[in-house]
Amino acid sequence: MDIQVLGAHNCESQNSRLISLLIDDVLAIDAGCLTSSLSFAAQQKLKAILLTHQHYDHVRDVPTLALTFTLRNAIINIYSIHPVYDALSTHLLDGKLYPKFLEQPPQNPTIRFTVIEACKVMQIEGYSILAVPVHHADPTVGYQVTSSDGKAVFYTGDTGPGLAECWSYVSPKLLVIEVTVPDSYEELARRSGHLTPSLLKQELISFQEVKGYLPQVIVVHMSPNLEEEIAAEIAAVANDLNSPITLGYEGMQLHL
């Protein structure tokens, strides 16, 4: 399984992109920067997109990707929970901001949306997909993606603390997890459903208690202007846990 971090941040600039992961060129998780980071040829290789939740930085490129697909009479499969469908259909793809690609063209809509059921394994494009609820400001699921050879990655999406129950459902070799702000912003992080380095440490200790091991950890969704402070605190957490934790970056390539 080849995993590429297309976007690793929660804010966009010339040097940072909104969150998106790409697996084996065919499966995307979240759509913060799919069209801005992939060529048209690469976009056409996409078979399915898993969306964690409805916040704009995670769904932004759904309309622009749909336009590319509809101009080529192609279909893209999108999977997520019902609140995401509601947000797309009533806001981004409402016929005012962008065409109703969930309904158009009438005989064969560009977007084929499937509402998923949490904690139930689905087979999607040859992968076993498990959506697991996490703690965020709005309903959110993380995704464990398992390849045919048994290699598994779990991406939490946006999440706050309290993942012990979540850990009981997953057993990844690679954990991609958010850390949005440094420890000095802990009150804000808790209030908005995000993690800081110290909160991440608590969640990783919980993971080890539940699962008996620590996976490889990649941190994403950092606030770029606070990333230097986040990096220093993450290094301290990695040292305390005696386990490598790496900050993700745009274009990062991972292999399981």
N, C-alpha and C positions, 0 to 999 in steps of 0.2 A: 504494500500500500504506500503510495506516494502522496504526501500532503504538502500543499503550498499555502503559506500565509499570504494572501493577497493584500489584506488590510489588517493592521494590528492595533488600531487606535480608535478613540471615541471622538476625535476631532480631525478635520481634514485640512491639509495644506499642500504645498508643493512637495513636501517630503513625508507626509503621513496620509494614510487612507483609512476610511471607515472599515469596520470589521467584515471580513469574508474569508472563508477557508475553501480550498479546492482539493478534492480527493480524486486522484487518478484521472484528472482532466474531465471527468464526467459528472461528478457529484459535488455540489456546492452547499456549504452551510452558511447561511445568512448572505445578504445581498447588499452590503454597504458599498462595495466598489467593484462589482462584477464587470460592468461595462467600461468603467474607467481604467481597469487594470488588464483586461483581456482583449486581444484582437478580435475582429469579427470571426475569423476562422476558429479561434479558441472558444468564442461564445457558442458557436454552432455545435461544438462537441458536447456541450452540457446536455445531460439527460434529465437531471432532477435537481431541485433546490429544496433544502430543509431550512425553514425559518424558525428561529427560536421564540421570537415575540414580535410585537407590532411596532416597536419604537423605530423612528425614522432612520436612525443610523444603521439599522439592521435590515431594512426593507427598501431603502432608497432606490436601488437600481432595478427593482422589479419592473417598473413601467418602461424604462428605456430598453431593457433586455427584451421585454415583450414586443416592443415596436420592431426591433431587429428580427425577431422570429416571425412576426406576422407578415413582414415584407417579403419573407422567403416561404410563406405558407407552411411554416413549421410550428410545432407544438412544444411547449415546455411544461414539465410536470412540477408542481409545487406542493409541498407537504407541510402542514403545520396544524396548530390548534385552532379552534373555531374563532376566538377573538381576533386572530390574525386575518382570517378570511373576512370578518366583519369590517376590520379597519381598511383592508385593501379595497373592498367593494364599495364602501361608503365614503372613502376619502381619495386615496391615490388613483384608483381606477373607477371613478364615479361618473365618467363621461364629461366632466368639467375640467379637472386637472389633467387627466389623460383618458384615452378611450377605455371603454369597458371591456378590457381584454379577457376578463373572466366569462364574458358572454358573447364576444365578437371574435371572428365572424360567426353568425348565428348557427350555421351547420357544423362548425368545427372550431370552437373558441381557442385562441392562442394559448391561454393558460388553462391547464387541467389541474384544478385544485382538489387535493384530497385531505379531508380532515382526519387527523390521526388520533389514536387513543393512547393516552399516557400509560407507560409501564406494560405495554404489549408489543412484542417484537413484530416488525413488519419486514417483508422482503421487498427491497427497492433496488432495481438495477444490479442485482447480484450481490447486494450487501444486506446483512441483517441490521436493521435499524431499531433502536430502542429509545423512545422519548421518555425523559424523566423530569418531573416537575422540580423547579428550583425556586429560591426565594428572591423575588424582584418586585419592583413597584407595580407592575402589571403581570398578568399570567404569562409565565415563561417556562419553556422546557429546554433542557440540555439534551444532546444526542450522543448516544454511543453507536459508533459505526464499526461493524465487524466484517472483515473481508472473508472470502471463501476459505482462506487458509488459517482463519482463527485470530488474525491480528486485529486488535481493537483500539480505537481512539475514542475518548469521551471529551466533548466540548460542552462546557457548562452553559454557554451563553452568559448573559448578564445575571449575576447572582449576588445576594448578600449572604451573611453567615447562617449556619444551621443546616448543613448538608449531610448530617449523619444518616438520615433515612435514605437520601439519594445514593450514598455510597453503597448501600446494601444491594442496589440493583445493578451496579456496574463493576467491571473488572478490567479496566483498560491497561494497556502497556504504555500508552501516552495519554496524559491529561492536559488538555488546553483549558485554562481557567482564567477568569478576568481578575485584574487588580487595577482599579480605575484611578485611585488617588493614594497619596502617601498617608502614613499614620496620623499626621497632624489634622487630617480631614475625616477622622473616624466617625464623628457624629453625623456628618453629611453622608458618609458612606452607608451607615446603618439606616439612616432615614430614607435614603433613596434606593436601597437594595443593591449595594456594591461591596467590594472587598478592598481592604488595604493590605499591605504586607503582613502586619501582625494578625489580622483576621484570617488571612490565607494560612498562616502558620497554624492557627487553631484548627482550621479545616483539614489541613494535611495530617496533623496529629490524629484527628478524628478518623480520617481515611485509614491510617495505619492501624488504629485500634480495631476498626471494623474489618479490614481486608487482610491485615498481617504483612503488608508491604507498602512501599511507596513507588509509584510509577515515575517515569520521566515526566517533568512538568514544564510546560511552556505557558508563560503569562502574556495575556493580550488585553486589549481595550484600555490601555494606559492613556492618561491625559498627557499629550506631548509636552506641554510646558512644565509639567511636574515629573517628567520621566527620569531625570537625573536623580531626584530624591527617591523616587520609587525604586530605581535600580540599586541604590546603596542599601536601602532597607531590605530588598529581596535578597541581596548578597548575604546579609546578616542572617536572614531566615534560612537560607541554604546551608550556611555554616552551622547554625544551631541544630538543624535536622540532619546534618551530614549527608545531604542529598542534593544533587544538582537541580537548580531551578533557573531557567533561561528566559529572558525577555524576548518575545517574538518581535519580528520586524517585517516590513514589506518585502516580499520576494523570498522569505525564508523557506528553505526546502527541508522536508523531513521524510524519513523512510522507515517503515515498520516491516 
